Amino acid sequence: MSTGKIRIALADDHSLIRKGLVELINTFDRYEVIFHVGNGQDLINQVSAGMVPDIAMLDVNMPKKDGYETAAWLRANYPDVRVLGLSMYDEERAIIRMLKNGAKGYIFKDAEPAELKEALDSIMKRGYHYSELVTGHLIHNINREDEKGMARAGDDFSEREMEFFRCVCTEMSYKEIGEKMHLSARTIEGYRDALCERLGLRSRVGLALYALKNGIINLEQIDFG
């Protein structure tokens, strides 16, 4: 029988962290953990058997199937399940890759309980949680609705800036981006800083989110290796 609570599934291969998160989430009003597992494949098996959550919290690095593969599977097979990525590390490329594979938000394992609660609330209410990664300016753009859909800002960027946007959504380092664009790493960092200031963003992750949400880049053409 349904309890009327928001159903959470958790996949993390660190047993102590996983069990601690389960205990914490079960103290939140409106939320309950319906199952927790140590890898992505076990989560897929549970969901396939009918244990479908509202939110799936996925560790990025897991055996059998990692967070990237599991998020992509959920997006393809259970698109209504909202994915929240989990990690110990603030690694730009990992965050971008999780978002590309369908995650609606990302939170670090050392976050305060109130931050986790806010992330869960935000995903359920708005459909995403990016508050730790981007400014309110981008949140506004993501959440804005009009007859044309999300704002497409491509007409306002030079060809060089558009190429930089495409590169920033890959796993290339700034040095590798510079080599591809035949520019110095210092110049590439200048592109990043100028675009962040212009768009009210904070980081490479913010730029990648902006490009993804505004259709500046084509996901199918991104090579994540």
C-alpha positions in Angstrom: 0.0 0.0 0.0 1.3 3.4 -0.9 2.4 5.6 2.0 2.0 8.8 -0.1 5.7 9.6 0.4 8.2 10.4 -2.3 10.1 7.2 -3.1 13.9 7.2 -3.1 16.2 4.6 -4.5 19.9 4.8 -3.6 22.9 3.2 -5.3 26.4 3.6 -3.7 29.1 1.1 -3.2 30.3 2.6 0.1 28.2 0.7 2.6 28.7 3.1 5.6 27.9 6.2 3.5 24.9 4.5 1.9 23.4 3.3 5.2 24.0 6.8 6.7 22.2 8.4 3.8 19.3 6.0 4.1 18.9 6.8 7.8 19.1 10.5 7.1 16.6 10.5 4.2 14.1 8.5 6.2 14.0 11.3 8.8 12.9 13.8 6.1 9.1 14.5 6.0 7.6 13.2 2.7 10.5 11.0 1.8 11.3 7.3 2.2 14.0 5.0 0.8 12.3 2.1 -0.8 15.6 0.2 -1.5 19.4 0.7 -1.5 22.0 -1.2 -3.4 25.8 -1.2 -3.9 26.0 -0.8 -7.7 24.1 0.4 -10.7 23.2 -3.1 -12.1 21.4 -4.0 -8.8 19.4 -0.8 -9.0 18.5 -1.6 -12.6 17.4 -5.0 -11.6 15.2 -3.7 -8.8 13.6 -1.1 -11.0 13.0 -3.6 -13.7 11.2 -5.8 -11.1 8.8 -3.1 -10.3 10.4 -1.1 -7.6 10.3 2.2 -9.4 11.3 5.3 -7.4 10.5 9.0 -7.9 14.2 9.9 -7.4 17.2 7.7 -8.0 20.4 8.8 -6.1 23.4 7.5 -8.0 27.0 7.4 -6.9 29.2 8.3 -9.9 31.8 5.6 -9.4 30.4 2.1 -8.8 31.2 -1.5 -9.9 29.2 -3.4 -12.5 27.4 -0.3 -13.8 28.5 3.2 -12.7 26.4 6.3 -12.3 26.8 7.4 -15.9 25.6 4.1 -17.4 22.8 3.8 -14.8 21.5 7.3 -15.4 21.5 6.8 -19.1 19.5 3.5 -18.7 17.0 5.2 -16.5 16.6 8.1 -19.0 16.0 5.6 -21.8 13.7 3.2 -19.9 12.1 5.2 -17.0 12.4 8.9 -18.0 10.0 10.0 -15.2 12.6 8.9 -12.6 14.6 11.9 -11.6 18.3 11.2 -11.1 20.4 13.0 -8.5 24.2 12.4 -8.9 26.4 11.7 -5.9 30.2 12.2 -5.6 33.0 12.8 -3.1 34.7 15.1 -5.6 34.1 18.4 -7.3 35.1 17.2 -10.7 33.8 19.2 -13.6 33.9 16.6 -16.3 32.2 14.0 -14.1 29.4 16.5 -13.3 28.9 17.4 -17.0 28.9 13.8 -18.0 26.2 12.9 -15.4 24.1 15.8 -16.6 24.5 14.7 -20.2 23.3 11.3 -19.3 20.1 12.6 -17.8 20.9 13.6 -14.2 18.7 16.4 -12.9 21.1 17.5 -10.2 24.3 16.7 -8.4 25.3 16.9 -4.8 28.5 16.1 -2.8 28.5 13.4 -0.2 29.9 15.8 2.4 26.9 18.2 2.0 25.0 19.2 5.1 21.7 17.4 5.7 19.8 20.6 4.9 21.5 20.8 1.5 20.4 17.3 0.7 16.9 18.0 1.7 16.9 21.2 -0.5 18.2 19.1 -3.4 15.4 16.6 -3.1 12.8 19.3 -2.7 14.1 21.2 -5.7 14.2 18.1 -8.0 10.6 17.3 -7.1 9.3 20.9 -7.3 11.3 22.3 -10.3 12.6 19.2 -12.0 16.3 20.0 -11.3 18.8 21.0 -8.7 21.8 23.0 -9.7 22.1 25.6 -6.9 25.6 24.5 -5.9 26.9 24.8 -9.5 25.4 27.8 -11.1 24.0 31.2 -10.3 20.4 32.3 -10.1 20.8 33.8 -13.6 21.1 30.4 -15.2 18.4 28.9 -13.0 16.1 31.6 -14.4 17.0 30.7 -17.9 16.5 27.0 -17.3 13.1 27.5 -15.6 11.8 30.1 -18.1 9.0 28.9 -20.4 7.8 30.5 -23.6 6.3 29.4 -26.8 9.7 28.9 -28.4 11.0 26.8 -25.5 14.3 27.6 -23.8 16.2 30.7 -24.9 18.7 30.0 -27.6 21.5 32.4 -27.3 23.6 31.1 -30.2 23.0 34.2 -32.4 24.8 36.3 -29.7 28.0 34.3 -29.8 30.9 34.4 -32.2 31.9 31.2 -34.1 34.9 30.9 -31.8 32.8 31.1 -28.7 30.4 28.5 -30.2 33.4 26.2 -30.8 34.5 26.8 -27.2 31.0 25.9 -25.9 31.2 22.6 -27.9 34.6 21.8 -26.4 33.6 22.7 -22.9 30.9 20.0 -22.9 33.5 17.3 -23.5 36.1 15.7 -21.2 38.9 17.6 -22.8 41.2 19.6 -20.6 41.7 23.3 -21.2 45.1 22.5 -22.7 43.5 20.0 -25.1 40.8 22.5 -26.0 43.5 25.0 -26.8 45.3 22.6 -29.1 42.0 21.8 -30.9 41.2 25.5 -31.3 44.9 26.4 -32.1 45.0 28.8 -29.1 47.0 28.9 -25.9 45.6 27.5 -22.7 45.7 31.0 -21.3 43.5 32.3 -24.1 41.1 29.4 -23.5 40.8 30.3 -19.9 40.2 33.9 -21.0 37.2 32.7 -23.1 35.9 30.9 -20.0 36.3 33.8 -17.7 34.7 36.3 -20.2 31.7 34.1 -20.9 31.2 33.4 -17.2 31.2 37.1 -16.5 28.9 37.9 -19.4 26.4 35.2 -18.6 26.5 35.4 -14.8 27.9 31.9 -14.4 30.6 30.5 -12.0 32.4 27.7 -13.7 32.9 25.4 -16.7 30.0 23.3 -15.4 27.8 26.4 -15.5 28.9 27.0 -19.1 28.2 23.4 -20.1 24.7 23.6 -18.5 24.0 26.8 -20.3 25.0 25.2 -23.6 23.0 22.1 -23.0 19.8 23.8 -21.8 19.8 26.4 -24.6 20.4 24.0 -27.4 23.8 25.6 -28.3 25.3 22.2 -28.7 24.0 18.9 -30.0 24.3 16.1 -27.4 24.6 13.4 -30.1 27.8 15.0 -31.4 29.5 15.2 -28.0 32.3 12.6 -27.6 32.6 11.7 -23.9 35.0 8.8 -24.6 
